[in-house]
Amino acid sequence: MSFRESLTELPPLRPAARDLPADLRPGVDATPVPAPQLIAWSPAAAALLDLAGPPSEALLPVFAGNGTWPGAEPLATAYGGHQFGVWAGRLGDGRALLLGEHRNPRGEFWEVQLKGAGPTPYSRHADGRAVLRSSLREFLCSEAMAGLGIPTTRALALVASPLPVRRESMESAAVVTRLAPSFLRFGHFEWLAHLDRHDDLRALADAVIDRHFPALSAGPDRHARWLTEVVERTARLMAQWQCVGFCHGVMNTDNFSILGLTLDYGPFGVLDAFDAGHVCNHSDEAGRYAYDRQPGVGQWNCAQLLNACLPLLGEQNQAAVERATGILDRYGPAYARAAVDGWRAKLGLREARDEDPALINRFLTLLHRSRADFTLSFRRLAEVRAGDSSPDPGRDQIADPLGYDAWISDYRARLLGEASDDAERAARMQAVNPLYVLRNHLAQTAIERAEAGDFGYSQRLLTVLGRPFEAQAGAEDLAAEPPAELRQIAVSCSS
């Protein structure tokens, strides 16, 4: 990557995570890596810190963990969590260092974190490293999700090193610089509850409300209103995942953000051929985190957060449980509203009607039975003309063409019923149905080329994914369906 017109100065950080008890945020220094090389940089993420880039060679050590960001006080945080539905005890930042936070001129706070910079007290005898393969996947997907308008942590920089790291095989090391308004997760609250540190639990909740939910600060029921907002944000996030075909792969409670962000990109995947039961993580042998189970898992995770926060909901346990149950009951309606609104927008339906869920589900069922391409099937629908009975562009992808014809007939009638204008509707549909998503075969190509020393493909992919709804000249290969042999790529938790 060229260092011409490069960044030569970083804004100072101030300490972060100050609202966690001091014994749960020990200071940790990064462990240097040899021969660091900048292989990816996100201008969009850099703009959040008001940075231009990429960084100069003099600043490269900072992003590798070999140097110090001005004002940084690196630390790791302790948290617990349920992993695959089972309480796992203390977990924590095993390979992530929180450097500090920056407040940009717009008043936004952004925490800066290095992932893969060496061991911490929570590494559990592991090396605290990340490898190029998984780091590049996280870098690309973080920024791709931002391009889709889905709440997410961000990726600023990716640095590679020839340092050998053993995973399923011997690989090379990498360090990702990540950004988020906060990296606090459900697990932080679960761990304080597990330790019976109720005063600390309350103090952390109050700090989160004051910083990130200021509209909820006033009133005696602030904790209940805050937890309701967290539950509903999580429900809406799950709906957004479903509508773009995103599969997280490891939806443990320690991987759920208290702000409703997509957090920790490990064995993720984006649907190619639509299989409602698709499991993107081959470590998930029981399919707990399959695509069609994600909304239910989101609700289950919210239940664990509410259980941890019972001390905030009342002195009498039974009353607190009843309040928590009432809050959790908000998840289903919030998810249903967000999901049907999202699917309705993808179909280009301007008005809300009672029969819409049935129309949506019939289309999804046709895609599932046909294993039709999820992303392109919705994109093609924008070409349908309401008053034209000729076969539509997606018919050839459907295994039940007669069933599809019946659906298209009802769909056209629905469009005519709201006097849909074809051109206006097509524009709306193209604004919510992406043409480009981070398919696994694209990520794999980026990895293979990066491992061979070619980083241009990764940067090209990053640029195109930053404008996923807009057809871009010369990017036809990035919109195409994967070759048949690459349609069912699954990745493991080591990713």
C-alpha positions as CSV (number, residue, x, y, z in Angstrom):
1,M,0.0,0.0,0.0
2,S,1.3,3.4,-0.9
3,F,2.3,5.8,1.9
4,R,2.1,8.9,-0.3
5,E,-0.2,11.6,1.2
6,S,-0.1,9.5,4.3
7,L,-1.3,10.2,7.9
8,T,1.6,11.5,10.0
9,E,-0.2,12.2,13.3
10,L,-2.8,10.5,15.5
11,P,-5.2,12.3,17.8
12,P,-4.6,11.6,21.5
13,L,-6.8,9.1,23.2
14,R,-8.1,9.2,26.7
15,P,-8.7,6.2,29.0
16,A,-11.6,4.0,28.2
17,A,-13.7,1.5,30.2
18,R,-13.4,3.6,33.3
19,D,-16.9,2.5,34.4
20,L,-15.8,-1.1,34.9
21,P,-14.3,-1.9,38.3
22,A,-10.6,-1.5,38.2
23,D,-9.9,-5.2,39.0
24,L,-11.9,-6.2,35.9
25,R,-9.8,-4.0,33.5
26,P,-6.1,-4.7,34.1
27,G,-3.5,-2.8,32.1
28,V,-1.8,-4.9,29.5
29,D,0.9,-4.1,27.0
30,A,0.8,-5.3,23.4
31,T,3.4,-7.9,22.3
32,P,5.3,-6.7,19.3
33,V,5.2,-8.5,16.0
34,P,8.1,-8.7,13.5
35,A,8.1,-7.0,10.1
36,P,4.6,-5.4,10.2
37,Q,3.0,-4.5,6.9
38,L,-0.2,-2.5,6.3
39,I,-2.4,-4.4,4.0
40,A,-5.8,-2.7,4.4
41,W,-7.1,0.6,5.5
42,S,-10.7,1.9,5.7
43,P,-11.1,5.5,4.7
44,A,-14.8,5.4,5.9
45,A,-13.7,4.2,9.4
46,A,-10.9,6.7,9.5
47,A,-13.4,9.5,8.9
48,L,-15.0,8.6,12.2
49,L,-11.8,9.7,13.9
50,D,-11.3,12.5,11.4
51,L,-8.2,10.8,10.1
52,A,-6.8,10.9,6.5
53,G,-4.7,8.0,5.6
54,P,-3.2,5.5,5.2
55,P,-0.8,6.0,8.1
56,S,2.8,6.9,7.4
57,E,5.5,4.3,7.9
58,A,6.4,6.1,11.2
59,L,2.9,5.3,12.5
60,L,2.7,1.8,11.2
61,P,4.1,0.3,14.5
62,V,1.1,1.8,16.4
63,F,-1.4,-0.3,14.4
64,A,0.8,-3.4,14.8
65,G,1.0,-3.1,18.6
66,N,4.7,-2.3,18.4
67,G,4.3,1.4,19.2
68,T,2.1,3.6,21.4
69,W,-0.9,5.6,20.3
70,P,-0.7,9.0,22.1
71,G,-2.5,9.0,25.4
72,A,-3.3,5.2,25.1
73,E,-3.6,3.2,28.3
74,P,-4.0,-0.4,27.0
75,L,-6.2,-2.7,29.0
76,A,-8.2,-5.9,28.7
77,T,-11.7,-6.4,30.3
78,A,-13.2,-9.3,32.0
79,Y,-16.6,-10.7,31.2
80,G,-18.5,-13.9,31.3
81,G,-21.1,-15.5,29.0
82,H,-23.2,-18.4,27.7
83,Q,-21.5,-20.2,24.9
84,F,-23.7,-22.5,22.8
85,G,-26.3,-22.2,25.5
86,V,-24.1,-23.2,28.5
87,W,-22.7,-20.9,31.1
88,A,-18.9,-20.7,30.4
89,G,-17.8,-18.7,33.4
90,R,-15.2,-16.0,33.1
91,L,-14.1,-15.2,29.6
92,G,-12.8,-11.7,28.8
93,D,-10.7,-10.0,26.1
94,G,-8.3,-12.9,25.3
95,R,-6.8,-11.3,22.3
96,A,-8.1,-7.7,22.3
97,L,-6.5,-4.6,23.9
98,L,-8.6,-1.5,24.5
99,L,-6.3,1.4,23.8
100,G,-8.6,4.3,24.8
101,E,-11.3,6.5,23.3
102,H,-11.4,9.5,21.0
103,R,-14.1,12.1,20.9
104,N,-14.4,13.5,17.4
105,P,-15.5,17.1,16.6
106,R,-19.1,15.9,16.2
107,G,-19.2,14.8,19.8
108,E,-19.1,11.1,19.0
109,F,-17.0,8.8,21.2
110,W,-15.1,6.0,19.5
111,E,-13.2,3.4,21.4
112,V,-10.0,2.1,19.7
113,Q,-9.1,-1.6,20.1
114,L,-6.3,-3.8,18.8
115,K,-7.3,-7.4,18.1
116,G,-4.5,-9.9,17.9
117,A,-1.9,-7.9,19.7
118,G,-0.8,-10.7,22.1
119,P,-1.9,-12.4,25.3
120,T,-3.9,-10.9,28.2
121,P,-4.9,-12.2,31.6
122,Y,-8.0,-13.6,29.9
123,S,-6.3,-15.6,27.1
124,R,-6.8,-18.9,28.8
125,H,-3.4,-20.3,27.9
126,A,-3.8,-19.2,24.3
127,D,-1.4,-16.9,22.3
128,G,-3.7,-13.9,22.1
129,R,-3.0,-13.7,18.4
130,A,-5.2,-13.4,15.3
131,V,-4.3,-14.8,11.9
132,L,-4.4,-13.1,8.6
133,R,-7.2,-15.3,7.3
134,S,-9.7,-14.5,10.1
135,S,-8.5,-10.9,10.5
136,L,-9.1,-10.0,6.8
137,R,-12.6,-11.6,7.0
138,E,-13.4,-9.5,10.0
139,F,-12.0,-6.3,8.4
140,L,-14.0,-6.8,5.2
141,C,-17.3,-7.8,6.9
142,S,-17.2,-5.0,9.5
143,E,-17.0,-2.4,6.7
144,A,-19.4,-4.3,4.4
145,M,-22.1,-4.4,7.2
146,A,-21.6,-0.6,7.7
147,G,-22.1,-0.2,3.9
148,L,-25.4,-2.1,4.3
149,G,-26.5,0.3,7.0
150,I,-26.5,-2.4,9.7
151,P,-25.2,-1.4,13.2
152,T,-21.7,-2.8,13.6
153,T,-18.2,-2.4,15.1
154,R,-15.8,-0.9,12.5
155,A,-12.4,-1.9,11.2
156,L,-9.8,0.9,10.7
157,A,-6.6,-0.9,9.8
158,L,-5.2,-4.4,9.2
159,V,-1.5,-5.1,9.7
160,A,0.1,-8.4,8.7
161,S,3.3,-10.0,10.1
162,P,5.2,-13.2,9.1
163,L,5.0,-14.3,12.7
164,P,3.9,-17.9,12.6
165,V,0.6,-18.7,14.5
166,R,-0.8,-22.2,14.8
167,R,-4.5,-22.7,14.4
168,E,-5.8,-25.7,12.4
169,S,-2.6,-25.3,10.5
170,M,0.4,-23.0,10.7
171,E,-0.7,-19.5,9.6
172,S,0.7,-15.9,9.8
173,A,-0.3,-13.2,12.3
174,A,-2.3,-10.1,11.8
175,V,-3.6,-7.3,14.0
176,V,-6.9,-5.5,13.3
177,T,-7.6,-2.0,14.7
178,R,-11.3,-1.9,15.6
179,L,-13.6,1.0,16.5
180,A,-16.9,1.1,18.4
181,P,-18.8,3.6,20.5
182,S,-18.4,0.9,23.2
183,F,-17.2,-2.7,23.2
184,L,-19.3,-3.5,26.3
185,R,-21.3,-6.7,25.8
186,F,-24.0,-8.7,27.6
187,G,-21.2,-10.7,29.2
188,H,-19.9,-7.8,31.2
189,F,-23.2,-7.6,33.0
190,E,-23.5,-11.3,33.3
191,W,-20.1,-11.5,35.0
192,L,-20.8,-8.8,37.5
193,A,-24.1,-10.6,38.4
194,H,-22.3,-13.9,38.7
195,L,-19.9,-12.3,41.2
196,D,-22.9,-10.9,43.1
197,R,-21.4,-7.4,42.7
198,H,-24.7,-5.7,42.4
199,D,-23.4,-2.2,43.3
200,D,-20.9,-2.5,40.4
201,L,-23.6,-3.8,38.1
202,R,-25.8,-0.8,38.9
203,A,-22.9,1.6,38.5
204,L,-22.0,0.2,35.1
205,A,-25.6,0.3,33.9
206,D,-26.0,3.9,35.1
207,A,-22.8,4.9,33.2
208,V,-23.9,3.2,30.0
209,I,-27.3,4.9,30.2
210,D,-25.8,8.3,30.8
211,R,-23.2,7.9,28.0
212,H,-25.1,6.0,25.3
213,F,-28.8,6.4,26.2
214,P,-29.1,9.9,27.6
215,A,-32.7,10.2,26.7
216,L,-33.4,7.5,29.3
217,S,-31.4,9.1,32.1
218,A,-34.3,10.7,34.0
219,G,-36.9,8.9,36.1
220,P,-37.0,6.1,38.7
221,D,-37.6,3.4,36.1
222,R,-34.5,4.2,34.0
223,H,-33.1,0.7,34.2
224,A,-36.3,-0.9,33.0
225,R,-36.6,1.6,30.1
226,W,-33.0,1.0,29.3
227,L,-33.2,-2.8,29.2
228,T,-36.4,-2.4,27.1
229,E,-34.4,-0.4,24.6
230,V,-31.5,-2.9,24.6
231,V,-34.0,-5.8,24.0
232,E,-35.7,-3.9,21.2
233,R,-32.4,-2.9,19.6
234,T,-31.3,-6.5,19.6
235,A,-34.6,-7.6,18.0
236,R,-34.2,-5.0,15.3
237,L,-30.6,-6.0,14.7
238,M,-31.7,-9.7,14.2
239,A,-34.3,-8.6,11.7
240,Q,-31.6,-6.7,9.8
241,W,-29.4,-9.8,9.7
242,Q,-32.2,-11.9,8.4
243,C,-33.1,-9.4,5.6
244,V,-29.6,-9.5,4.2
245,G,-29.0,-13.2,4.8
246,F,-26.2,-12.6,7.3
247,C,-25.3,-15.6,9.5
248,H,-23.3,-14.7,12.6
249,G,-22.2,-18.3,13.4
250,V,-21.3,-17.9,17.1
251,M,-24.1,-15.9,18.8
252,N,-22.9,-16.4,22.4
253,T,-24.0,-13.8,24.9
254,D,-20.4,-12.6,25.2
255,N,-20.6,-11.7,21.5
256,F,-23.7,-9.5,21.9
257,S,-23.2,-5.8,22.1
258,I,-25.1,-3.8,24.8
259,L,-25.6,-1.1,22.1
260,G,-27.1,-3.5,19.6
261,L,-24.1,-3.6,17.3
262,T,-22.9,-6.6,15.2
263,L,-19.9,-7.7,17.2
264,D,-17.1,-10.2,16.8
265,Y,-16.9,-11.5,13.2
266,G,-15.7,-15.1,13.5
267,P,-17.3,-18.0,11.5
268,F,-19.9,-15.7,9.8
269,G,-21.4,-16.2,6.4
270,V,-23.7,-14.5,4.0
271,L,-26.3,-16.7,2.3
272,D,-25.6,-17.7,-1.3
273,A,-28.2,-20.4,-2.2
274,F,-31.1,-19.8,0.2
275,D,-31.3,-22.5,2.8
276,A,-33.3,-21.4,5.8
277,G,-31.5,-23.9,8.0
278,H,-28.0,-23.0,6.8
279,V,-25.3,-23.3,9.4
280,C,-22.2,-21.3,8.5
281,N,-20.0,-22.5,11.4
282,H,-19.0,-26.1,11.0
283,S,-18.1,-26.2,14.7
284,D,-21.8,-25.7,15.4
285,E,-22.7,-29.4,15.0
286,A,-26.2,-29.1,16.5
287,G,-27.1,-26.1,14.3
288,R,-27.9,-23.9,17.3
289,Y,-27.0,-20.8,15.4
290,A,-28.5,-21.7,12.0
291,Y,-29.9,-18.8,10.0
292,D,-33.6,-19.5,10.8
293,R,-32.8,-19.8,14.5
294,Q,-31.0,-16.5,14.9
295,P,-34.1,-14.5,15.9
296,G,-34.9,-16.9,18.7
297,V,-31.3,-17.0,19.9
298,G,-31.3,-13.2,20.1
299,Q,-34.4,-13.4,22.4
300,W,-32.7,-16.1,24.5
301,N,-29.6,-14.0,24.9
302,C,-31.8,-11.0,26.0
303,A,-33.3,-13.3,28.6
304,Q,-29.8,-14.0,30.0
305,L,-29.1,-10.3,30.1
306,L,-32.3,-9.6,31.9
307,N,-31.6,-12.4,34.4
308,A,-28.3,-10.8,35.1
309,C,-29.9,-7.4,35.6
310,L,-32.7,-8.5,38.0
311,P,-31.1,-6.6,40.9
312,L,-31.8,-3.4,38.8
313,L,-35.5,-4.2,38.5
314,G,-36.6,-4.3,42.1
315,E,-35.8,-5.4,45.6
316,Q,-38.4,-8.2,45.6
317,N,-37.2,-11.0,43.4
318,Q,-40.6,-12.1,42.2
319,A,-41.5,-8.5,41.2
320,A,-38.2,-8.2,39.4
321,V,-38.8,-11.4,37.5
322,E,-42.3,-10.2,36.5
323,R,-40.8,-6.9,35.2
324,A,-38.1,-8.8,33.4
325,T,-40.6,-11.0,31.8
326,G,-42.6,-8.0,30.7
327,I,-39.5,-6.5,29.1
328,L,-38.6,-9.7,27.3
329,D,-42.1,-9.8,25.9
330,R,-41.3,-6.7,24.0
331,Y,-38.7,-8.6,21.9
332,G,-41.2,-10.6,19.7
333,P,-43.3,-7.6,18.6
334,A,-40.2,-5.5,18.0
335,Y,-38.7,-8.2,15.9
336,A,-41.9,-8.8,14.0
337,R,-42.3,-5.2,13.2
338,A,-38.8,-4.7,12.0
339,A,-38.7,-8.0,10.0
340,V,-42.0,-7.4,8.1
341,D,-41.0,-3.8,7.4
342,G,-37.7,-5.0,6.1
343,W,-39.1,-7.7,3.9
344,R,-41.9,-5.4,2.7
345,A,-39.2,-2.8,1.6
346,K,-37.3,-5.6,-0.1
347,L,-40.4,-6.4,-2.1
348,G,-41.0,-2.8,-2.9
349,L,-44.3,-2.6,-1.1
350,R,-45.1,0.9,-0.1
351,E,-48.3,0.3,1.9
352,A,-48.6,-2.1,4.9
353,R,-51.4,-4.6,4.5
354,D,-52.4,-7.6,6.7
355,E,-51.7,-10.1,3.9
356,D,-48.1,-9.0,3.5
357,P,-46.5,-11.6,5.8
358,A,-48.2,-14.4,3.9
359,L,-46.9,-13.0,0.6
360,I,-43.4,-12.6,2.0
361,N,-43.3,-16.1,3.4
362,R,-44.5,-17.6,0.1
363,F,-41.6,-16.0,-1.7
364,L,-39.1,-17.1,0.9
365,T,-40.4,-20.6,0.7
366,L,-40.0,-20.7,-3.1
367,L,-36.4,-19.5,-2.7
368,H,-35.7,-22.1,0.0
369,R,-37.1,-25.0,-1.9
370,S,-35.2,-23.9,-5.1
371,R,-32.0,-23.0,-3.3
372,A,-32.1,-19.8,-5.4
373,D,-29.5,-17.2,-4.8
374,F,-30.8,-15.1,-1.9
375,T,-29.2,-11.7,-2.8
376,L,-29.8,-11.7,-6.5
377,S,-33.4,-13.1,-6.3
378,F,-34.4,-9.9,-4.5
379,R,-32.4,-7.7,-6.8
380,R,-34.1,-9.2,-9.8
381,L,-37.5,-8.5,-8.4
382,A,-36.9,-4.8,-9.1
383,E,-37.2,-5.7,-12.8
384,V,-40.8,-7.0,-12.5
385,R,-43.4,-4.8,-14.1
386,A,-46.7,-4.6,-12.3
387,G,-48.9,-4.6,-15.4
388,D,-46.9,-7.0,-17.5
389,S,-47.8,-10.7,-17.5
390,S,-44.6,-11.9,-19.2
391,P,-42.3,-14.2,-17.4
392,D,-40.1,-12.3,-14.9
393,P,-36.3,-12.5,-14.8
394,G,-36.1,-14.7,-11.7
395,R,-38.4,-17.5,-12.9
396,D,-35.5,-19.7,-14.3
397,Q,-34.0,-19.9,-10.8
398,I,-37.1,-21.5,-9.3
399,A,-37.6,-25.2,-9.0
400,D,-41.4,-24.8,-8.9
401,P,-42.1,-22.5,-11.9
402,L,-45.9,-22.9,-11.6
403,G,-45.9,-22.0,-8.0
404,Y,-43.7,-19.0,-8.8
405,D,-46.1,-17.9,-11.5
406,A,-48.9,-18.0,-9.0
407,W,-46.9,-15.9,-6.6
408,I,-45.8,-13.4,-9.2
409,S,-49.5,-13.0,-10.2
410,D,-50.4,-12.2,-6.7
411,Y,-47.4,-10.0,-6.3
412,R,-48.3,-8.0,-9.4
413,A,-51.9,-7.7,-8.1
414,R,-50.6,-6.4,-4.8
415,L,-48.5,-3.8,-6.7
416,L,-51.4,-2.7,-8.8
417,G,-53.5,-2.5,-5.7
418,E,-51.3,0.3,-4.4
419,A,-50.9,1.9,-7.8
420,S,-47.2,1.1,-7.8
421,D,-45.1,3.1,-10.3
422,D,-42.5,0.7,-11.8
423,A,-39.6,3.1,-12.0
424,E,-40.1,4.6,-8.6
425,R,-40.5,1.2,-7.0
426,A,-37.4,-0.2,-8.8
427,A,-35.4,2.7,-7.4
428,R,-36.6,2.0,-3.9
429,M,-35.9,-1.7,-4.2
430,Q,-32.4,-1.2,-5.5
431,A,-31.8,1.1,-2.5
432,V,-32.5,-1.7,0.0
433,N,-31.5,-4.9,-1.9
434,P,-27.7,-5.0,-2.2
435,L,-26.0,-6.1,-5.4
436,Y,-22.8,-6.8,-3.6
437,V,-22.4,-8.7,-0.4
438,L,-19.3,-10.3,1.2
439,R,-19.8,-13.8,-0.1
440,N,-17.5,-16.5,1.3
441,H,-15.8,-17.2,-2.0
442,L,-15.0,-13.5,-2.4
443,A,-13.5,-13.4,1.1
444,Q,-11.6,-16.6,0.4
445,T,-10.1,-15.1,-2.8
446,A,-9.1,-12.0,-0.9
447,I,-7.4,-14.3,1.7
448,E,-5.5,-16.4,-0.8
449,R,-4.3,-13.3,-2.7
450,A,-3.2,-11.6,0.5
451,E,-1.3,-14.6,1.7
452,A,0.5,-14.5,-1.7
453,G,1.3,-10.8,-1.1
454,D,-1.4,-9.3,-3.3
455,F,-3.5,-6.8,-1.3
456,G,-5.1,-5.0,-4.2
457,Y,-8.0,-7.3,-4.4
458,S,-8.9,-6.8,-0.7
459,Q,-8.9,-3.0,-1.2
460,R,-11.0,-3.3,-4.4
461,L,-13.5,-5.5,-2.5
462,L,-13.6,-3.0,0.4
463,T,-14.3,-0.1,-2.0
464,V,-17.1,-1.9,-3.8
465,L,-18.7,-3.2,-0.6
466,G,-18.8,0.4,0.7
467,R,-21.5,1.1,-2.0
468,P,-23.4,-2.2,-2.0
469,F,-26.6,-1.0,-3.6
470,E,-25.1,0.8,-6.6
471,A,-24.1,-1.1,-9.7
472,Q,-20.4,-0.3,-10.3
473,A,-18.6,-0.5,-13.6
474,G,-16.0,-3.3,-13.7
475,A,-17.4,-5.0,-10.6
476,E,-19.6,-7.6,-12.3
477,D,-17.4,-10.4,-10.9
478,L,-18.1,-9.3,-7.4
479,A,-21.9,-9.5,-7.9
480,A,-22.0,-12.9,-9.6
481,E,-23.2,-16.1,-7.9
482,P,-20.3,-18.3,-6.7
483,P,-19.2,-21.3,-8.7
484,A,-21.2,-24.4,-7.8
485,E,-18.3,-25.9,-5.9
486,L,-18.0,-22.9,-3.6
487,R,-21.6,-22.4,-2.7
488,Q,-21.5,-24.2,0.6
489,I,-18.3,-22.9,2.3
490,A,-18.5,-23.2,6.0
491,V,-15.9,-21.9,8.5
492,S,-14.9,-22.8,12.0
493,C,-14.6,-21.0,15.3
494,S,-10.9,-20.6,14.6
495,S,-12.0,-18.2,11.9
